[in-house]
Amino acid sequence: MNEHYSYFYGLMNISIIGTGNLAFHFSEIFMSNIDINLIEIFGRKKTLPKEFNNSINYCNCLTKLKEADFYIICVSDDYIKKISKKITTKRNNIVLHCSGSTKMDVLSDHLSHGVFYPIQTFSKEKKISFKEIPIAIESNSDRNLKKIRKLGSLLSEKVLIASSNQRLAIHVSAVFANNFTNYMRVIADEILKSNSIDTNILNPLTVETTEKLKFLNSKNAQTGPAIRNDIKTIKKHLHLLKGSNHFKIYETISKEITKLNNEL
Ligand SMILES: NC(=O)c1ccc[n+]([C@@H]2O[C@H](COP(=O)([O-])OP(=O)(O)OC[C@H]3O[C@@H](n4cnc5c(N)ncnc54)[C@H](OP(=O)(O)O)[C@@H]3O)[C@@H](O)[C@H]2O)c1
């Protein structure tokens, strides 16, 4: 497919490289978008995993990929560079990766390259709407940036330009906001289970913790014994956690939250 043909008719031809969580969600949204033609998915398995729509063309040989306007690499960060080197491209074929912490220039073997990083957590098991997901983009040229922005705007209302360093900062902050928060819930569930209490009782609290941030900034939303400086309560909690791995985490984070008091 040549570039003039596909852009003239407004159709973007896309190949997805990878069959993991993000690849799955991209395949779903691309299949449902009339301006996008998902030409194929590459994976290293023999066949396309069964969660994917079985009408999608599947290829397990990188050197046999069909020509596409965009090759979107959705593999583990450590393999982006190695895999991208095996893709053959012409000047107008744009190779993108989707990683928060990988510099754009790992793709510099390709004349047209960039980054397409959706700031969201994706698991195959959970449906998601792309409309409100911010997508951080970067490119090696203004011309390509325009095309990448167009692709982003077909999926989301929030496309932003971010340099590789800015994207790294976004990713670190996302680790705090999402991965660490979720790990806190892992600890909370363990504590409840070891006391024979249903872990679902925390669900409304977990939902409200996030909902509240639509109305208050994160510092003002902080509640709990540490921000109130309720020393006796903190001591009771530490006593309960004595001897467990969670003691240190509780103590360290409580100290940091107490410091917030001075800033409010
Ligand atoms: N999931 C998210 O929440 C999220 C959000 C934003 C950005 N991202 C970015 O999206 C990219 C993909 O993440 P993901 O969460 O979708 O990962 P994932 O679910 O763990 O899937 C990783 C994919 O990489 C493939 N892969 C790993 N090593 C490979 C190798 N040596 N050769 C060929 N394929 C290989 C895996 O193949 P097999 O299935 O055969 O093992 C799998 O298809 C990453 O760059 C990540 O930073 C992810």
The ligand as an SDF file (V2000), in Angstrom:
LIG
                    3D

 48 52  0  0  0  0  0  0  0  0999 V2000
    0.2780   -2.8150   29.6510 N   0  0  0  0  0  0  0  0  0  0  0  0
    0.3480   -1.5510   29.9670 C   0  0  0  0  0  0  0  0  0  0  0  0
   -0.3060   -1.1310   30.9280 O   0  0  0  0  0  0  0  0  0  0  0  0
    1.1740   -0.5730   29.1500 C   0  0  0  0  0  0  0  0  0  0  0  0
    0.8350    0.7770   29.1840 C   0  0  0  0  0  0  0  0  0  0  0  0
    1.5620    1.6930   28.3940 C   0  0  0  0  0  0  0  0  0  0  0  0
    2.6280    1.2370   27.6300 C   0  0  0  0  0  0  0  0  0  0  0  0
    2.9670   -0.0940   27.6410 N   0  0  0  0  0  0  0  0  0  0  0  0
    4.1080   -0.4980   26.8090 C   0  0  0  0  0  0  0  0  0  0  0  0
    3.6400   -1.4080   25.8150 O   0  0  0  0  0  0  0  0  0  0  0  0
    4.6590   -2.3560   25.4910 C   0  0  0  0  0  0  0  0  0  0  0  0
    4.0640   -3.7540   25.6650 C   0  0  0  0  0  0  0  0  0  0  0  0
    3.6580   -3.9060   27.0180 O   0  0  0  0  0  0  0  0  0  0  0  0
    2.5580   -5.0100   27.4450 P   0  0  0  0  0  0  0  0  0  0  0  0
    2.1010   -4.6550   28.8030 O   0  0  0  0  0  0  0  0  0  0  0  0
    1.5900   -5.1930   26.3540 O   0  0  0  0  0  0  0  0  0  0  0  0
    3.4960   -6.2870   27.5820 O   0  0  0  0  0  0  0  0  0  0  0  0
    3.0890   -7.8160   27.7570 P   0  0  0  0  0  0  0  0  0  0  0  0
    1.6310   -7.9740   27.9520 O   0  0  0  0  0  0  0  0  0  0  0  0
    4.0330   -8.3770   28.7610 O   0  0  0  0  0  0  0  0  0  0  0  0
    3.4670   -8.4010   26.3220 O   0  0  0  0  0  0  0  0  0  0  0  0
    4.7880   -8.3560   25.8740 C   0  0  0  0  0  0  0  0  0  0  0  0
    4.8550   -8.8170   24.4360 C   0  0  0  0  0  0  0  0  0  0  0  0
    6.2280   -8.7960   24.0440 O   0  0  0  0  0  0  0  0  0  0  0  0
    6.5350  -10.0450   23.4080 C   0  0  0  0  0  0  0  0  0  0  0  0
    7.9570  -10.3200   23.5800 N   0  0  0  0  0  0  0  0  0  0  0  0
    8.6730  -10.2710   24.7280 C   0  0  0  0  0  0  0  0  0  0  0  0
    9.9480  -10.5930   24.4780 N   0  0  0  0  0  0  0  0  0  0  0  0
   10.0330  -10.8490   23.1440 C   0  0  0  0  0  0  0  0  0  0  0  0
   11.0790  -11.2590   22.2820 C   0  0  0  0  0  0  0  0  0  0  0  0
   12.3190  -11.4580   22.7280 N   0  0  0  0  0  0  0  0  0  0  0  0
   10.7840  -11.4370   20.9650 N   0  0  0  0  0  0  0  0  0  0  0  0
    9.5200  -11.2590   20.5030 C   0  0  0  0  0  0  0  0  0  0  0  0
    8.4880  -10.8660   21.2850 N   0  0  0  0  0  0  0  0  0  0  0  0
    8.7480  -10.6800   22.5730 C   0  0  0  0  0  0  0  0  0  0  0  0
    5.6620  -11.0470   24.1250 C   0  0  0  0  0  0  0  0  0  0  0  0
    5.5650  -12.2160   23.3790 O   0  0  0  0  0  0  0  0  0  0  0  0
    4.9470  -13.5720   24.0130 P   0  0  0  0  0  0  0  0  0  0  0  0
    3.4770  -13.2590   24.2520 O   0  0  0  0  0  0  0  0  0  0  0  0
    5.1910  -14.5650   22.9590 O   0  0  0  0  0  0  0  0  0  0  0  0
    5.6910  -13.8120   25.2980 O   0  0  0  0  0  0  0  0  0  0  0  0
    4.3670  -10.2470   24.2050 C   0  0  0  0  0  0  0  0  0  0  0  0
    3.6810  -10.2990   22.9840 O   0  0  0  0  0  0  0  0  0  0  0  0
    5.8410   -2.0650   26.4250 C   0  0  0  0  0  0  0  0  0  0  0  0
    6.7650   -1.2550   25.7410 O   0  0  0  0  0  0  0  0  0  0  0  0
    5.2010   -1.2730   27.5720 C   0  0  0  0  0  0  0  0  0  0  0  0
    6.1290   -0.3850   28.1930 O   0  0  0  0  0  0  0  0  0  0  0  0
    2.2570   -1.0190   28.3610 C   0  0  0  0  0  0  0  0  0  0  0  0
  1  2  1  0
  2  3  2  0
  2  4  1  0
  4  5  1  0
  4 48  2  0
  5  6  2  0
  6  7  1  0
  7  8  2  0
  8  9  1  0
  8 48  1  0
  9 10  1  0
  9 46  1  0
 10 11  1  0
 11 12  1  0
 11 44  1  0
 12 13  1  0
 13 14  1  0
 14 15  2  0
 14 16  1  0
 14 17  1  0
 17 18  1  0
 18 19  2  0
 18 20  1  0
 18 21  1  0
 21 22  1  0
 22 23  1  0
 23 24  1  0
 23 42  1  0
 24 25  1  0
 25 26  1  0
 25 36  1  0
 26 27  1  0
 26 35  1  0
 27 28  2  0
 28 29  1  0
 29 30  1  0
 29 35  2  0
 30 31  1  0
 30 32  2  0
 32 33  1  0
 33 34  2  0
 34 35  1  0
 36 37  1  0
 36 42  1  0
 37 38  1  0
 38 39  2  0
 38 40  1  0
 38 41  1  0
 42 43  1  0
 44 45  1  0
 44 46  1  0
 46 47  1  0
M  CHG  2   8   1  16  -1
M  END
$$$$
